[in-house]
Amino acid sequence: MKLAPAMQARWDALAARERTLVRGALVLVAAAVLWWLCLAPALQTVRTAGAQHRSLQGELEQMRSLQAQAQALQAQPRLGYDEAMRALQASVKALGSRAQLGVVGERATVTFKGVPADVLAPWLAQARVNARALPTDARLTRQGASTGTANWDGTVVLSLPSR
């Protein structure tokens, strides 16, 4: 390796002991850079690989579960508009005076007033499965959060099967 003339002159001026110390310092710096850039990231990957694998395995199982649900929904027979409308009306009636249904074409708007969260979530699932009604828009506000029981007010727009 050829050094610049000024550096070569400085190197030649160093005593043998000083040259050995400089070489040792350079080897130490090179080893530290090698460790930080090459070995430490690889070791960190090896350390976290097990936890990451378990996490990804959990996500994979969840995705497979969702896939099975989607395939089950796709395997259900097609439902006509009239059957879907009857199923949706029955599910809204089950909520009593807390929900009202309005239908325009293939869109159904359900207005909620003070519906508890533990009633609203299963109702949405039931409307999805039984009436094949897909939520297209939801505008809900949480009421009574300070009392510990959350009730929901607002509207959900559902898309019904075509006629």
C-alpha positions, 0 to 999 in steps of 0.5 A: 500500500502506497501512502501519500509522501507527507504521511510516508515521511510521518510514518518513517519518523515513528519509532518501531514501538509507535508503529506497532501501537498504531497498527494495533489501534488500526486492527482494533478499529477494523475489528470494531467496524467489522463487529458493528457492521457485519456480526452484531446485526446478524447475531441480533437477527438470530436472537430475535428469530424465534420470537418473530417466528412465533409471532408470524405463525400466530398471524398465519393462523389468524389469516387461515381462520379468516380465509376459512370464514371467507370461504364459508361465506362464499360457499353459502347459497346466493340470497335474493333481495326479498329474502335478504330484506326479510332477514334484515327486517327481522334482525332490526325488529329484534333490537326493538325501539333502539333501531329503525330501518329505512330502505332506498333501492339496494341500500338499507340505512339502520339508525341506532339510538342507545344500542349497547356495544355487546348488542351492536357487534353481534347484530352486525355479524348477523346482518352480514351472515343472515341477510348478506348485507354488507356495511358500506358506511357507518357513522356511530358515536359513543354515548355514556362512556363515563358510566362504564357502559358504552351505548352507540348512536348513529347510522349504518348503511348496508348494501343488500343483494341486487334484485 
